[in-house]
Amino acid sequence: MNRTVVCPCEGIVEKVYVNHASRVYEWEPMFVIRDGQGNVEDVILNVSGQISELHVQENDRVTSGVVLASIREDDFVTGSD
């Protein structure tokens, strides 16, 4: 199953922890977004899988709801479920 990673707020992509074809694990930070007030928002998902598309890079300006990446979700259940 494919899942999209959506930006939670408007701001600047300060850090990208993943790249195209990266393997990600649930609760692992993927992006850091800094909003206009200087607050930092970590983008974390509760799924594991492989990045199939990466739509942003560091220093990109983003708005709430924009797709940051797409993940091909694993089909198996992990121990933290």
PyMOL Python script that loads the backbone (N, CA, C, O; Angstrom):
from pymol import cmd

cmd.read_pdbstr("""\
ATOM      1  N   MET A   1       0.847  -1.169   0.000  1.00  0.00           N
ATOM      2  CA  MET A   1       0.000   0.000   0.000  1.00  0.00           C
ATOM      3  C   MET A   1       0.894   1.234   0.000  1.00  0.00           C
ATOM      4  O   MET A   1       1.884   1.282   0.730  1.00  0.00           O
ATOM      5  N   ASN A   2       0.555   2.221  -0.805  1.00  0.00           N
ATOM      6  CA  ASN A   2       1.288   3.480  -0.832  1.00  0.00           C
ATOM      7  C   ASN A   2       0.619   4.480   0.098  1.00  0.00           C
ATOM      8  O   ASN A   2      -0.607   4.552   0.180  1.00  0.00           O
ATOM      9  N   ARG A   3       1.433   5.237   0.785  1.00  0.00           N
ATOM     10  CA  ARG A   3       0.941   6.245   1.710  1.00  0.00           C
ATOM     11  C   ARG A   3       1.698   7.534   1.454  1.00  0.00           C
ATOM     12  O   ARG A   3       2.900   7.510   1.190  1.00  0.00           O
ATOM     13  N   THR A   4       1.001   8.660   1.531  1.00  0.00           N
ATOM     14  CA  THR A   4       1.665   9.951   1.347  1.00  0.00           C
ATOM     15  C   THR A   4       2.021  10.552   2.697  1.00  0.00           C
ATOM     16  O   THR A   4       1.314  10.361   3.687  1.00  0.00           O
ATOM     17  N   VAL A   5       3.125  11.279   2.717  1.00  0.00           N
ATOM     18  CA  VAL A   5       3.564  12.014   3.894  1.00  0.00           C
ATOM     19  C   VAL A   5       3.218  13.474   3.629  1.00  0.00           C
ATOM     20  O   VAL A   5       3.742  14.083   2.696  1.00  0.00           O
ATOM     21  N   VAL A   6       2.332  14.034   4.452  1.00  0.00           N
ATOM     22  CA  VAL A   6       1.791  15.363   4.229  1.00  0.00           C
ATOM     23  C   VAL A   6       2.370  16.342   5.246  1.00  0.00           C
ATOM     24  O   VAL A   6       2.537  16.011   6.420  1.00  0.00           O
ATOM     25  N   CYS A   7       2.671  17.544   4.781  1.00  0.00           N
ATOM     26  CA  CYS A   7       3.224  18.580   5.645  1.00  0.00           C
ATOM     27  C   CYS A   7       2.158  19.060   6.639  1.00  0.00           C
ATOM     28  O   CYS A   7       1.038  19.376   6.236  1.00  0.00           O
ATOM     29  N   PRO A   8       2.500  19.116   7.939  1.00  0.00           N
ATOM     30  CA  PRO A   8       1.523  19.512   8.952  1.00  0.00           C
ATOM     31  C   PRO A   8       1.357  21.019   9.123  1.00  0.00           C
ATOM     32  O   PRO A   8       0.404  21.466   9.762  1.00  0.00           O
ATOM     33  N   CYS A   9       2.286  21.819   8.551  1.00  0.00           N
ATOM     34  CA  CYS A   9       2.234  23.265   8.776  1.00  0.00           C
ATOM     35  C   CYS A   9       2.935  24.001   7.634  1.00  0.00           C
ATOM     36  O   CYS A   9       3.593  23.386   6.795  1.00  0.00           O
ATOM     37  N   GLU A  10       2.785  25.312   7.616  1.00  0.00           N
ATOM     38  CA  GLU A  10       3.493  26.148   6.649  1.00  0.00           C
ATOM     39  C   GLU A  10       4.863  26.483   7.204  1.00  0.00           C
ATOM     40  O   GLU A  10       4.997  26.770   8.394  1.00  0.00           O
ATOM     41  N   GLY A  11       5.878  26.450   6.361  1.00  0.00           N
ATOM     42  CA  GLY A  11       7.218  26.796   6.826  1.00  0.00           C
ATOM     43  C   GLY A  11       8.295  26.428   5.834  1.00  0.00           C
ATOM     44  O   GLY A  11       8.057  26.342   4.629  1.00  0.00           O
ATOM     45  N   ILE A  12       9.490  26.212   6.365  1.00  0.00           N
ATOM     46  CA  ILE A  12      10.669  25.859   5.572  1.00  0.00           C
ATOM     47  C   ILE A  12      11.123  24.455   5.983  1.00  0.00           C
ATOM     48  O   ILE A  12      11.169  24.137   7.171  1.00  0.00           O
ATOM     49  N   VAL A  13      11.454  23.624   5.002  1.00  0.00           N
ATOM     50  CA  VAL A  13      11.999  22.302   5.294  1.00  0.00           C
ATOM     51  C   VAL A  13      13.427  22.516   5.796  1.00  0.00           C
ATOM     52  O   VAL A  13      14.329  22.851   5.028  1.00  0.00           O
ATOM     53  N   GLU A  14      13.606  22.318   7.082  1.00  0.00           N
ATOM     54  CA  GLU A  14      14.911  22.555   7.696  1.00  0.00           C
ATOM     55  C   GLU A  14      15.826  21.338   7.584  1.00  0.00           C
ATOM     56  O   GLU A  14      17.036  21.483   7.409  1.00  0.00           O
ATOM     57  N   LYS A  15      15.254  20.145   7.686  1.00  0.00           N
ATOM     58  CA  LYS A  15      16.061  18.929   7.637  1.00  0.00           C
ATOM     59  C   LYS A  15      15.278  17.824   6.951  1.00  0.00           C
ATOM     60  O   LYS A  15      14.087  17.645   7.203  1.00  0.00           O
ATOM     61  N   VAL A  16      15.960  17.077   6.076  1.00  0.00           N
ATOM     62  CA  VAL A  16      15.393  15.896   5.432  1.00  0.00           C
ATOM     63  C   VAL A  16      16.256  14.721   5.853  1.00  0.00           C
ATOM     64  O   VAL A  16      17.436  14.660   5.508  1.00  0.00           O
ATOM     65  N   TYR A  17      15.675  13.781   6.600  1.00  0.00           N
ATOM     66  CA  TYR A  17      16.409  12.622   7.100  1.00  0.00           C
ATOM     67  C   TYR A  17      16.382  11.432   6.143  1.00  0.00           C
ATOM     68  O   TYR A  17      17.087  10.448   6.366  1.00  0.00           O
ATOM     69  N   VAL A  18      15.577  11.510   5.080  1.00  0.00           N
ATOM     70  CA  VAL A  18      15.414  10.392   4.159  1.00  0.00           C
ATOM     71  C   VAL A  18      15.843  10.805   2.762  1.00  0.00           C
ATOM     72  O   VAL A  18      15.996  11.992   2.473  1.00  0.00           O
ATOM     73  N   ASN A  19      16.034   9.818   1.899  1.00  0.00           N
ATOM     74  CA  ASN A  19      16.256  10.095   0.486  1.00  0.00           C
ATOM     75  C   ASN A  19      15.453   9.089  -0.321  1.00  0.00           C
ATOM     76  O   ASN A  19      14.844   8.174   0.233  1.00  0.00           O
ATOM     77  N   HIS A  20      15.459   9.267  -1.630  1.00  0.00           N
ATOM     78  CA  HIS A  20      14.713   8.367  -2.501  1.00  0.00           C
ATOM     79  C   HIS A  20      15.209   6.942  -2.281  1.00  0.00           C
ATOM     80  O   HIS A  20      16.413   6.691  -2.321  1.00  0.00           O
ATOM     81  N   ALA A  21      14.309   6.029  -2.053  1.00  0.00           N
ATOM     82  CA  ALA A  21      14.572   4.605  -1.832  1.00  0.00           C
ATOM     83  C   ALA A  21      15.057   4.292  -0.415  1.00  0.00           C
ATOM     84  O   ALA A  21      15.461   3.161  -0.146  1.00  0.00           O
ATOM     85  N   SER A  22      15.025   5.275   0.500  1.00  0.00           N
ATOM     86  CA  SER A  22      15.376   5.004   1.901  1.00  0.00           C
ATOM     87  C   SER A  22      14.372   4.058   2.528  1.00  0.00           C
ATOM     88  O   SER A  22      13.198   4.045   2.158  1.00  0.00           O
ATOM     89  N   ARG A  23      14.829   3.288   3.456  1.00  0.00           N
ATOM     90  CA  ARG A  23      13.961   2.449   4.288  1.00  0.00           C
ATOM     91  C   ARG A  23      13.673   3.248   5.550  1.00  0.00           C
ATOM     92  O   ARG A  23      14.599   3.742   6.194  1.00  0.00           O
ATOM     93  N   VAL A  24      12.406   3.380   5.907  1.00  0.00           N
ATOM     94  CA  VAL A  24      12.026   4.113   7.110  1.00  0.00           C
ATOM     95  C   VAL A  24      11.263   3.192   8.048  1.00  0.00           C
ATOM     96  O   VAL A  24      10.582   2.260   7.619  1.00  0.00           O
ATOM     97  N   TYR A  25      11.391   3.470   9.319  1.00  0.00           N
ATOM     98  CA  TYR A  25      10.740   2.667  10.353  1.00  0.00           C
ATOM     99  C   TYR A  25       9.763   3.547  11.110  1.00  0.00           C
ATOM    100  O   TYR A  25       9.987   4.748  11.258  1.00  0.00           O
ATOM    101  N   GLU A  26       8.667   2.944  11.595  1.00  0.00           N
ATOM    102  CA  GLU A  26       7.645   3.724  12.283  1.00  0.00           C
ATOM    103  C   GLU A  26       8.253   4.520  13.435  1.00  0.00           C
ATOM    104  O   GLU A  26       9.160   4.063  14.131  1.00  0.00           O
ATOM    105  N   TRP A  27       7.726   5.714  13.607  1.00  0.00           N
ATOM    106  CA  TRP A  27       8.110   6.668  14.643  1.00  0.00           C
ATOM    107  C   TRP A  27       9.503   7.261  14.430  1.00  0.00           C
ATOM    108  O   TRP A  27      10.028   7.931  15.319  1.00  0.00           O
ATOM    109  N   GLU A  28      10.101   7.026  13.275  1.00  0.00           N
ATOM    110  CA  GLU A  28      11.398   7.583  12.950  1.00  0.00           C
ATOM    111  C   GLU A  28      11.191   8.964  12.302  1.00  0.00           C
ATOM    112  O   GLU A  28      10.378   9.089  11.386  1.00  0.00           O
ATOM    113  N   PRO A  29      11.911  10.002  12.761  1.00  0.00           N
ATOM    114  CA  PRO A  29      11.758  11.325  12.136  1.00  0.00           C
ATOM    115  C   PRO A  29      12.138  11.283  10.661  1.00  0.00           C
ATOM    116  O   PRO A  29      13.131  10.664  10.280  1.00  0.00           O
ATOM    117  N   MET A  30      11.332  11.951   9.837  1.00  0.00           N
ATOM    118  CA  MET A  30      11.588  11.998   8.401  1.00  0.00           C
ATOM    119  C   MET A  30      11.969  13.398   7.939  1.00  0.00           C
ATOM    120  O   MET A  30      12.869  13.569   7.117  1.00  0.00           O
ATOM    121  N   PHE A  31      11.270  14.403   8.480  1.00  0.00           N
ATOM    122  CA  PHE A  31      11.502  15.795   8.101  1.00  0.00           C
ATOM    123  C   PHE A  31      11.405  16.673   9.335  1.00  0.00           C
ATOM    124  O   PHE A  31      10.774  16.304  10.326  1.00  0.00           O
ATOM    125  N   VAL A  32      12.039  17.844   9.266  1.00  0.00           N
ATOM    126  CA  VAL A  32      11.861  18.891  10.267  1.00  0.00           C
ATOM    127  C   VAL A  32      11.415  20.136   9.507  1.00  0.00           C
ATOM    128  O   VAL A  32      12.073  20.566   8.559  1.00  0.00           O
ATOM    129  N   ILE A  33      10.284  20.714   9.935  1.00  0.00           N
ATOM    130  CA  ILE A  33       9.736  21.919   9.326  1.00  0.00           C
ATOM    131  C   ILE A  33       9.796  23.043  10.366  1.00  0.00           C
ATOM    132  O   ILE A  33       9.362  22.856  11.503  1.00  0.00           O
ATOM    133  N   ARG A  34      10.331  24.209   9.983  1.00  0.00           N
ATOM    134  CA  ARG A  34      10.360  25.370  10.873  1.00  0.00           C
ATOM    135  C   ARG A  34       9.320  26.371  10.361  1.00  0.00           C
ATOM    136  O   ARG A  34       9.386  26.814   9.214  1.00  0.00           O
ATOM    137  N   ASP A  35       8.357  26.724  11.228  1.00  0.00           N
ATOM    138  CA  ASP A  35       7.306  27.648  10.820  1.00  0.00           C
ATOM    139  C   ASP A  35       7.775  29.102  10.941  1.00  0.00           C
ATOM    140  O   ASP A  35       8.891  29.358  11.393  1.00  0.00           O
ATOM    141  N   GLY A  36       6.938  30.038  10.545  1.00  0.00           N
ATOM    142  CA  GLY A  36       7.276  31.458  10.542  1.00  0.00           C
ATOM    143  C   GLY A  36       7.566  32.042  11.904  1.00  0.00           C
ATOM    144  O   GLY A  36       8.240  33.067  11.995  1.00  0.00           O
ATOM    145  N   GLN A  37       7.080  31.425  12.967  1.00  0.00           N
ATOM    146  CA  GLN A  37       7.340  31.883  14.330  1.00  0.00           C
ATOM    147  C   GLN A  37       8.596  31.237  14.925  1.00  0.00           C
ATOM    148  O   GLN A  37       8.947  31.506  16.074  1.00  0.00           O
ATOM    149  N   GLY A  38       9.267  30.391  14.151  1.00  0.00           N
ATOM    150  CA  GLY A  38      10.480  29.733  14.630  1.00  0.00           C
ATOM    151  C   GLY A  38      10.244  28.405  15.316  1.00  0.00           C
ATOM    152  O   GLY A  38      11.195  27.765  15.765  1.00  0.00           O
ATOM    153  N   ASN A  39       8.986  27.974  15.408  1.00  0.00           N
ATOM    154  CA  ASN A  39       8.677  26.669  16.009  1.00  0.00           C
ATOM    155  C   ASN A  39       9.079  25.548  15.067  1.00  0.00           C
ATOM    156  O   ASN A  39       8.977  25.686  13.848  1.00  0.00           O
ATOM    157  N   VAL A  40       9.533  24.442  15.632  1.00  0.00           N
ATOM    158  CA  VAL A  40       9.974  23.295  14.843  1.00  0.00           C
ATOM    159  C   VAL A  40       8.951  22.175  14.960  1.00  0.00           C
ATOM    160  O   VAL A  40       8.491  21.852  16.055  1.00  0.00           O
ATOM    161  N   GLU A  41       8.605  21.594  13.834  1.00  0.00           N
ATOM    162  CA  GLU A  41       7.652  20.481  13.774  1.00  0.00           C
ATOM    163  C   GLU A  41       8.358  19.285  13.139  1.00  0.00           C
ATOM    164  O   GLU A  41       8.798  19.361  11.991  1.00  0.00           O
ATOM    165  N   ASP A  42       8.469  18.183  13.880  1.00  0.00           N
ATOM    166  CA  ASP A  42       9.015  16.948  13.329  1.00  0.00           C
ATOM    167  C   ASP A  42       7.910  16.204  12.599  1.00  0.00           C
ATOM    168  O   ASP A  42       6.792  16.097  13.101  1.00  0.00           O
ATOM    169  N   VAL A  43       8.219  15.694  11.420  1.00  0.00           N
ATOM    170  CA  VAL A  43       7.262  14.898  10.658  1.00  0.00           C
ATOM    171  C   VAL A  43       7.643  13.431  10.858  1.00  0.00           C
ATOM    172  O   VAL A  43       8.712  12.988  10.438  1.00  0.00           O
ATOM    173  N   ILE A  44       6.743  12.689  11.508  1.00  0.00           N
ATOM    174  CA  ILE A  44       6.972  11.298  11.882  1.00  0.00           C
ATOM    175  C   ILE A  44       5.714  10.510  11.526  1.00  0.00           C
ATOM    176  O   ILE A  44       4.600  10.986  11.748  1.00  0.00           O
ATOM    177  N   LEU A  45       5.886   9.302  10.971  1.00  0.00           N
ATOM    178  CA  LEU A  45       4.740   8.450  10.655  1.00  0.00           C
ATOM    179  C   LEU A  45       4.728   7.226  11.546  1.00  0.00           C
ATOM    180  O   LEU A  45       5.748   6.846  12.120  1.00  0.00           O
ATOM    181  N   ASN A  46       3.560   6.613  11.654  1.00  0.00           N
ATOM    182  CA  ASN A  46       3.432   5.392  12.452  1.00  0.00           C
ATOM    183  C   ASN A  46       3.419   4.148  11.567  1.00  0.00           C
ATOM    184  O   ASN A  46       2.774   3.152  11.892  1.00  0.00           O
ATOM    185  N   VAL A  47       4.139   4.216  10.445  1.00  0.00           N
ATOM    186  CA  VAL A  47       4.269   3.072   9.535  1.00  0.00           C
ATOM    187  C   VAL A  47       5.729   2.887   9.134  1.00  0.00           C
ATOM    188  O   VAL A  47       6.534   3.815   9.220  1.00  0.00           O
ATOM    189  N   SER A  48       6.052   1.686   8.701  1.00  0.00           N
ATOM    190  CA  SER A  48       7.371   1.380   8.155  1.00  0.00           C
ATOM    191  C   SER A  48       7.226   1.116   6.668  1.00  0.00           C
ATOM    192  O   SER A  48       6.169   0.693   6.200  1.00  0.00           O
ATOM    193  N   GLY A  49       8.293   1.369   5.931  1.00  0.00           N
ATOM    194  CA  GLY A  49       8.264   1.084   4.501  1.00  0.00           C
ATOM    195  C   GLY A  49       9.455   1.682   3.794  1.00  0.00           C
ATOM    196  O   GLY A  49      10.473   2.004   4.406  1.00  0.00           O
ATOM    197  N   GLN A  50       9.305   1.825   2.479  1.00  0.00           N
ATOM    198  CA  GLN A  50      10.375   2.353   1.654  1.00  0.00           C
ATOM    199  C   GLN A  50       9.884   3.600   0.928  1.00  0.00           C
ATOM    200  O   GLN A  50       8.777   3.624   0.390  1.00  0.00           O
ATOM    201  N   ILE A  51      10.721   4.635   0.918  1.00  0.00           N
ATOM    202  CA  ILE A  51      10.377   5.864   0.202  1.00  0.00           C
ATOM    203  C   ILE A  51      10.310   5.544  -1.286  1.00  0.00           C
ATOM    204  O   ILE A  51      11.270   5.028  -1.859  1.00  0.00           O
ATOM    205  N   SER A  52       9.187   5.847  -1.904  1.00  0.00           N
ATOM    206  CA  SER A  52       9.060   5.630  -3.345  1.00  0.00           C
ATOM    207  C   SER A  52       9.217   6.942  -4.115  1.00  0.00           C
ATOM    208  O   SER A  52       9.633   6.935  -5.274  1.00  0.00           O
ATOM    209  N   GLU A  53       8.887   8.067  -3.474  1.00  0.00           N
ATOM    210  CA  GLU A  53       9.071   9.380  -4.095  1.00  0.00           C
ATOM    211  C   GLU A  53       9.373  10.396  -3.003  1.00  0.00           C
ATOM    212  O   GLU A  53       8.779  10.364  -1.925  1.00  0.00           O
ATOM    213  N   LEU A  54      10.295  11.286  -3.292  1.00  0.00           N
ATOM    214  CA  LEU A  54      10.644  12.382  -2.387  1.00  0.00           C
ATOM    215  C   LEU A  54      10.356  13.669  -3.125  1.00  0.00           C
ATOM    216  O   LEU A  54      10.930  13.911  -4.187  1.00  0.00           O
ATOM    217  N   HIS A  55       9.471  14.510  -2.583  1.00  0.00           N
ATOM    218  CA  HIS A  55       8.990  15.688  -3.304  1.00  0.00           C
ATOM    219  C   HIS A  55       9.617  17.005  -2.861  1.00  0.00           C
ATOM    220  O   HIS A  55       9.420  18.028  -3.518  1.00  0.00           O
ATOM    221  N   VAL A  56      10.364  17.000  -1.763  1.00  0.00           N
ATOM    222  CA  VAL A  56      10.964  18.238  -1.264  1.00  0.00           C
ATOM    223  C   VAL A  56      12.429  18.014  -0.912  1.00  0.00           C
ATOM    224  O   VAL A  56      12.898  16.881  -0.808  1.00  0.00           O
ATOM    225  N   GLN A  57      13.132  19.115  -0.732  1.00  0.00           N
ATOM    226  CA  GLN A  57      14.507  19.072  -0.259  1.00  0.00           C
ATOM    227  C   GLN A  57      14.693  20.166   0.775  1.00  0.00           C
ATOM    228  O   GLN A  57      13.822  21.020   0.943  1.00  0.00           O
ATOM    229  N   GLU A  58      15.811  20.146   1.462  1.00  0.00           N
ATOM    230  CA  GLU A  58      16.072  21.147   2.497  1.00  0.00           C
ATOM    231  C   GLU A  58      15.997  22.545   1.902  1.00  0.00           C
ATOM    232  O   GLU A  58      16.412  22.784   0.767  1.00  0.00           O
ATOM    233  N   ASN A  59      15.455  23.464   2.700  1.00  0.00           N
ATOM    234  CA  ASN A  59      15.267  24.882   2.365  1.00  0.00           C
ATOM    235  C   ASN A  59      14.084  25.156   1.451  1.00  0.00           C
ATOM    236  O   ASN A  59      13.867  26.308   1.076  1.00  0.00           O
ATOM    237  N   ASP A  60      13.305  24.135   1.075  1.00  0.00           N
ATOM    238  CA  ASP A  60      12.078  24.367   0.310  1.00  0.00           C
ATOM    239  C   ASP A  60      11.030  24.994   1.215  1.00  0.00           C
ATOM    240  O   ASP A  60      10.913  24.633   2.385  1.00  0.00           O
ATOM    241  N   ARG A  61      10.270  25.933   0.670  1.00  0.00           N
ATOM    242  CA  ARG A  61       9.130  26.520   1.386  1.00  0.00           C
ATOM    243  C   ARG A  61       7.928  25.630   1.118  1.00  0.00           C
ATOM    244  O   ARG A  61       7.652  25.289  -0.032  1.00  0.00           O
ATOM    245  N   VAL A  62       7.209  25.249   2.173  1.00  0.00           N
ATOM    246  CA  VAL A  62       6.059  24.351   2.052  1.00  0.00           C
ATOM    247  C   VAL A  62       4.845  24.948   2.755  1.00  0.00           C
ATOM    248  O   VAL A  62       4.966  25.812   3.623  1.00  0.00           O
ATOM    249  N   THR A  63       3.683  24.468   2.359  1.00  0.00           N
ATOM    250  CA  THR A  63       2.438  24.869   3.013  1.00  0.00           C
ATOM    251  C   THR A  63       1.776  23.633   3.607  1.00  0.00           C
ATOM    252  O   THR A  63       2.091  22.503   3.234  1.00  0.00           O
ATOM    253  N   SER A  64       0.876  23.860   4.513  1.00  0.00           N
ATOM    254  CA  SER A  64       0.146  22.771   5.153  1.00  0.00           C
ATOM    255  C   SER A  64      -0.582  21.958   4.093  1.00  0.00           C
ATOM    256  O   SER A  64      -1.260  22.517   3.232  1.00  0.00           O
ATOM    257  N   GLY A  65      -0.442  20.653   4.156  1.00  0.00           N
ATOM    258  CA  GLY A  65      -1.135  19.764   3.236  1.00  0.00           C
ATOM    259  C   GLY A  65      -0.339  19.356   2.009  1.00  0.00           C
ATOM    260  O   GLY A  65      -0.756  18.457   1.278  1.00  0.00           O
ATOM    261  N   VAL A  66       0.801  19.998   1.766  1.00  0.00           N
ATOM    262  CA  VAL A  66       1.600  19.622   0.594  1.00  0.00           C
ATOM    263  C   VAL A  66       2.236  18.243   0.843  1.00  0.00           C
ATOM    264  O   VAL A  66       2.614  17.923   1.970  1.00  0.00           O
ATOM    265  N   VAL A  67       2.349  17.439  -0.209  1.00  0.00           N
ATOM    266  CA  VAL A  67       2.927  16.104  -0.087  1.00  0.00           C
ATOM    267  C   VAL A  67       4.454  16.223  -0.057  1.00  0.00           C
ATOM    268  O   VAL A  67       5.065  16.767  -0.976  1.00  0.00           O
ATOM    269  N   LEU A  68       5.059  15.700   1.021  1.00  0.00           N
ATOM    270  CA  LEU A  68       6.509  15.727   1.183  1.00  0.00           C
ATOM    271  C   LEU A  68       7.163  14.502   0.551  1.00  0.00           C
ATOM    272  O   LEU A  68       8.236  14.603  -0.043  1.00  0.00           O
ATOM    273  N   ALA A  69       6.513  13.345   0.681  1.00  0.00           N
ATOM    274  CA  ALA A  69       7.062  12.088   0.167  1.00  0.00           C
ATOM    275  C   ALA A  69       5.946  11.062   0.038  1.00  0.00           C
ATOM    276  O   ALA A  69       4.845  11.245   0.558  1.00  0.00           O
ATOM    277  N   SER A  70       6.254   9.980  -0.665  1.00  0.00           N
ATOM    278  CA  SER A  70       5.363   8.825  -0.757  1.00  0.00           C
ATOM    279  C   SER A  70       6.124   7.615  -0.249  1.00  0.00           C
ATOM    280  O   SER A  70       7.319   7.469  -0.506  1.00  0.00           O
ATOM    281  N   ILE A  71       5.420   6.741   0.479  1.00  0.00           N
ATOM    282  CA  ILE A  71       6.030   5.548   1.069  1.00  0.00           C
ATOM    283  C   ILE A  71       5.275   4.316   0.609  1.00  0.00           C
ATOM    284  O   ILE A  71       4.044   4.295   0.600  1.00  0.00           O
ATOM    285  N   ARG A  72       6.017   3.294   0.230  1.00  0.00           N
ATOM    286  CA  ARG A  72       5.438   1.987  -0.031  1.00  0.00           C
ATOM    287  C   ARG A  72       5.457   1.257   1.308  1.00  0.00           C
ATOM    288  O   ARG A  72       6.500   0.783   1.758  1.00  0.00           O
ATOM    289  N   GLU A  73       4.298   1.176   1.929  1.00  0.00           N
ATOM    290  CA  GLU A  73       4.172   0.646   3.286  1.00  0.00           C
ATOM    291  C   GLU A  73       4.415  -0.858   3.341  1.00  0.00           C
ATOM    292  O   GLU A  73       4.020  -1.596   2.438  1.00  0.00           O
ATOM    293  N   ASP A  74       5.080  -1.309   4.428  1.00  0.00           N
ATOM    294  CA  ASP A  74       5.281  -2.743   4.656  1.00  0.00           C
ATOM    295  C   ASP A  74       3.945  -3.424   4.890  1.00  0.00           C
ATOM    296  O   ASP A  74       2.995  -2.811   5.377  1.00  0.00           O
ATOM    297  N   ASP A  75       3.886  -4.703   4.536  1.00  0.00           N
ATOM    298  CA  ASP A  75       2.658  -5.483   4.693  1.00  0.00           C
ATOM    299  C   ASP A  75       2.584  -6.218   6.017  1.00  0.00           C
ATOM    300  O   ASP A  75       1.554  -6.817   6.325  1.00  0.00           O
ATOM    301  N   PHE A  76       3.662  -6.191   6.820  1.00  0.00           N
ATOM    302  CA  PHE A  76       3.647  -6.957   8.050  1.00  0.00           C
ATOM    303  C   PHE A  76       3.446  -6.051   9.262  1.00  0.00           C
ATOM    304  O   PHE A  76       3.732  -4.855   9.209  1.00  0.00           O
ATOM    305  N   VAL A  77       2.954  -6.629  10.346  1.00  0.00           N
ATOM    306  CA  VAL A  77       2.683  -5.911  11.583  1.00  0.00           C
ATOM    307  C   VAL A  77       3.943  -5.948  12.440  1.00  0.00           C
ATOM    308  O   VAL A  77       4.602  -6.983  12.538  1.00  0.00           O
ATOM    309  N   THR A  78       4.282  -4.799  13.070  1.00  0.00           N
ATOM    310  CA  THR A  78       5.465  -4.744  13.898  1.00  0.00           C
ATOM    311  C   THR A  78       5.103  -4.883  15.372  1.00  0.00           C
ATOM    312  O   THR A  78       3.926  -4.864  15.729  1.00  0.00           O
ATOM    313  N   GLY A  79       6.106  -5.022  16.219  1.00  0.00           N
ATOM    314  CA  GLY A  79       5.887  -5.227  17.628  1.00  0.00           C
ATOM    315  C   GLY A  79       5.330  -4.045  18.374  1.00  0.00           C
ATOM    316  O   GLY A  79       4.873  -4.207  19.505  1.00  0.00           O
ATOM    317  N   SER A  80       5.347  -2.851  17.788  1.00  0.00           N
ATOM    318  CA  SER A  80       4.847  -1.677  18.509  1.00  0.00           C
ATOM    319  C   SER A  80       3.378  -1.396  18.223  1.00  0.00           C
ATOM    320  O   SER A  80       2.827  -0.428  18.747  1.00  0.00           O
ATOM    321  N   ASP A  81       2.736  -2.218  17.409  1.00  0.00           N
ATOM    322  CA  ASP A  81       1.313  -2.005  17.098  1.00  0.00           C
ATOM    323  C   ASP A  81       0.446  -2.336  18.297  1.00  0.00           C
ATOM    324  O   ASP A  81      -0.778  -2.219  18.225  1.00  0.00           O
TER     325      ASP A  81
END
""", "prot")
cmd.dss("prot")
cmd.show_as("cartoon", "prot")
cmd.util.cbc("prot")
cmd.orient("prot")
